[in-house]
Amino acid sequence: MNPVKDRFYYVYILQSLKNSKWYTGYTNDLRKRFNQHQQNNSTYTKGRGPFKLIYYEASLREEDARAKEKYLKSGMGKRFLKK
């Protein structure tokens, strides 16, 4: 593996500073996606910001990031995060 050519995929959790709710997603550009959320350019979080990033995890495979996002949205995943 060449670390320069490898692309990472991130699963992340944002917390709204407005209502304290958590929002989970995945992306291949965490900084860009975070800025989109902050600037109300995301359908699911529009009007719910500002946000703080409370968790993220990097994966080399998009499938792994999507699977982790699905897990974190499940009941078991939410319990894992609260611990």
Steps between C-alpha positions, in 0.01 A plus 500: 500500500622842410378744770523793259258340252266346757170678549336485838130479571375643825202421715423790729261623765403862542323646798271795448581788732141614448309189614779260614387230254753277327527458123696213345639484148792395284710679240834491321575863589429566867601867504289584197199309634527661844505844336193408295315416821616825663386707201153336480585325171380160617137394469490295819659753732390827342399749768622280785855634534749608603663165566798354672675186380486252787623180329659384179668189372698448177483195272681411181188342350175683437305185581653494850405863565142439381472188717631690804252783435215247490623342823532835679142587403375172652400453863823313578708767330332778696564314825866456399534874439341603827756294693 
